């Protein structure tokens, strides 16, 4: 039986994906779970695995195409089997028929109450919001989505084609889809999520000692030395188990608890930042976290993340310590309720028992969504986290 290959959706707001490469040629044998194609989505460049065994056939999408999510772009068939010849045209015809039916019904309704000549183009809610932000008149945009629906890609293309800056002698560089959508998502988060911040400094002496002790052990046992980020992932996940509100999400105007603790780790890539996920981090040993985090980092920077790598995160850690940044604030990744910004560990003069002393200090800045978390809850979480960093062996055993 033929298996359809469709453009996947990584989140509800995603409308399209860009096909970057086919990893197999039409007519080649494919095994389930084998990398089949590479796409650029709202979140990252990802590899899509084959949904089953078969021969790749009926490829209907070219490299570079912008494809609506859910649309069939190829088939996996048995040797000698032909792909369903009418599946794609039938689906397109069904969409066109449905769109025409909706248009007739809408026109009939309008004729009964308003000017029959007035009409509005079909446009997705996200595309309408983007059009408003860019000052684009949607009536001038030609939709390329199903049934002529205007997509965010259509709005961006129209805005780019009509952008004029007489004061500039050269054109600006057009961002990639990943960079552009990252800009959209951070803008949306910053303007719609009520952020507030709590900050703590912590003596990282014990954390450094734990990392120095564990690094050679995990390198021998797992082939990857433990980093400060790995230890923080393990400690934060275990503290989140005591503070489930910080591990919740804001969805459909209500707080949704998350039963799993999945830590997203912000990783810089060529065109922006991606957040691959360490699933069930509260149950994972530091060595296992080290291996998984290193693998995710390498694949993220090579553009080989899979959809499962960047979904279902419940809390994010962003560490800029390796860039010598002492403190910063981070933007929450919806629908998550919080993100922890980690600064560099650096020697500072502090008061110890009433006398000046030099200690390796680290600044933690917690950003929280005030719809989910109040100030007291955020402070309690951060206090427990600071105490755990001062006594890491208690939590990493």
Phi, psi and omega in degrees: 000133182293141178247128182279144173252118185241160174288117185281157174247128179267345180202164185296326185281348183288134181249325184220168172219151180256127179281117181263325183194146167265128178276345177234151177267153178300131183099347179280151177283139182231138176256148180302132180090352180281140177304127184248319180209166180236130183230159175249121184242188178300334188254324187187176167273125186227155171268139176250127182275155177295132181283353180189184177271150176157189178254131180290125183210165175062034180293124185239006181234133179267157175301133182097350182287143173263119191238132176298143179298145179087351182278136179287129182241353178189175179225152169250118186238165175285156178305129181087349181273145178262145178293153178302111186290330187259359186296313183290311178300322180297318180296318179296319179296322179297319179295319180294318179298316180297317180296320180294320179297318179295323181294318179296315180297319180295317180297317179299319180295319181293323181297333182282341187226336185226184178297122184292344182274349182276137178207157180238139177291150176288130183210139179288154180302321180293318180295324179296319179295316180296320179299320179296318180296324183268356180071034182264133175279110186296338179294341181265356185265134177269121181280138178245002180281181179306129179068019180081013180296137178280125179256170178298326178297321178297318181295314180297319180296317179296316181297319180293321182291334184253005180287132179224133178224090184297340181279351183254133181275340181232153179279145176286160180284128179287128180288155175290169180298322180296314181294318181295316181288330174296320178297319178298313185293319180291323177296316179297317180296313184294328184267346182242338181264124179285090180286145161216160191230141171233143189230139174220143169262143182222141174288118185262018182303310183292326179294317177296320179295319179295319180294319179296324180284319186278333185305309180293328179295312181289332177293322177289318186274328185238355180077012181215120178292143180286136178253171176299320178300319179299316180294321178295321177302313181296316183291313180301316181299321181289326177289326178299331178298333177275345184229071185299337180297324179289343180260012181268177179229155173257114185216130178053047175062030175208160179275127180246115177292147176248124184285333178260152176251102184244114186268119172277136179246117180291124182233129179283130174236183187303314188255010181160222182226137174240162183231070176299155194247133169265104185285143177050047184295336180291342181255356185266140176285155180307321180297317179294322177296320180301313181297313183292319181295320179294318178298315180296321180296314181297316182288327178296316182284343175265000180071033184239027176290149175258158180308321182293340182288337189237020179244158174070021173292144182242347181199142184242142171244130176238114184247114177252016181301325180292345177261012178066021176278123184280325181201148176199167175248143183245158181264132182297145177260099180300147005271013179300158184261348185200160175215140181254122176262126185246126179266179182289151172273119182218150179291131178221157176272123178228169177271125176233116182054040176080005181232150179291141179210155178259127180223150174284109186253153179223137180257128177247130177237117181259121173260132182230153176274115186292346175287338184251320188236137173261174185299320182295319180294319178295318180295320180297317177299312183294323177298315179295323179294318178299316179297323179293323178292329177287336179228064187295329183299330179296329185258344184257359182293000000 
